[in-house]
Amino acid sequence: MADVWRHAWRLARKDLLVEFRSRTAILSAVVFTVLVLMVFNFGRDPTAVAAVDLAPSILWVTFTFAAMLALNRAFQLELENQALDGLLLAPIHRASIYLGKLVANLIFVATVEGVGLPLFALFFNVPILPVLGPLLAVIALATVGFVAVGTLFSAMTARTRFAELLLPVLLLPFMIPPLIWAVLATAALLAGRPLSELAGWLRLLAAFDIVFVTLAFFLFPATVNE
Amino acid sequence: MLLAEGLRHAFGSVRALDDVSFTLHPGQTLAVFGPNGAGKTTLLKVLAGLLRPAGGHARIDGGRRAVGWIGHQPQLYAHLTVRENLRFWASLYDVPEADLERREADLLGRLGLLEHGDRAVRALSRGLVQRVAIARALIHDPRVLLLDEPFTGLDRTAAEEFRRVLAEQAAGGRVTVLVTHNVEEGTELASDVAFMRAGRFVQLEPRGGRGAVEIADAYRRAVTGG
């Protein structure tokens, strides 16, 4: 297992370096995040719905679609110059490729979320500082869940035509449960509910993560074999 | 040793490999000549394990770790430098740091890439990219080389140096399968030659002392009947 993680980290480091050099997906995702938050902020009627009621849904819609940009790019990168064949030829466990992509995607999405969260607090004037710890836990658990599933589907769709269309179509149904739990947990936090009320959502998110990371880990080799 | 026994593969109704068998021992170089669509690339992919054969089996002593591959695409990351690419691929083969420095310096020097080592691959010409692809394939000191039209894009000097490298590899006991449609490119390196048509080896024999002209004549007779 140490070998799997070692190779996974080398792959993730390479992906992050390529992204750092090209800055294609990260810029798109950050600009997208800022634009969506701005549109929702200026497009809503503040007298009709309270910001605190609307904000959790907007936050998660924004993070979800921004993450989609990263997930779409994850395996496209390996198709340029057929680098994926090189990875499949290398004497590494196929699961290393999945874990490497998962780690790189998580860091990518976390970066976008790191930019989006302060803007969200600013635009919607919601008090995130008093609940920052639990809020970060909700974001982390939900992000791991949908990036885990998204990384698997990204590998499945990368070699198809219309991959960029197919990925959201396949992925969104799987993202509904963690998104609903994340929105409910975020809403409870922003409404100042006691932390004990969140425990159920957090447990569900953690269970989703464990099940889908494990499933994806074992299913991934079959998705990249011929 | 490389063993292929009764290999068969089809893409729909098109037979790409039809009962291909051969054995190569250390030091042997097999040049496979055939027209476009003869099944040469499919043969290499099946040997490498990138395609699962519909029938028969292939075995390479040492497994995937022993294989060095040059395909139609360079399997390089355009935004990384030449050295970063080589180091990334070497890291997947767990090449020890001391060996890596020596091999990197040797390959970059021999392939005329020393002055390009810190340039991004996307800034290199087609011929230089092909040289980097050769360095990538050799960086982990593979025991079996699978080469698909490896001279594509190389200028005369680089092609001659690459021939010398391949001759040294053979002298060092490496096994090489080289596929090309250009008889003149592969003949002088080959210990054995095979002519391929419609997925079959129509002729497989030692080259003997024959040169490119004799092999080209034999190829024409075997493949075109002319």
Interface residues (C-beta under 8 A of the other chain):
Chain A: H7 R10 L11 K14 L17 V18 R21 S22 L77 E80 N81 Q82 A83 D85 G86 L87 L88 L89 A90 P91 I92 N225 E226
Chain B: A48 G49 L50 L51 R52 G63 R64 R65 V67 W69 G71 H72 Q73 P74 Q75 L76 Y77 A78 H79 L80 E84 F88 W89 S91 L92 Y93 A120 R136
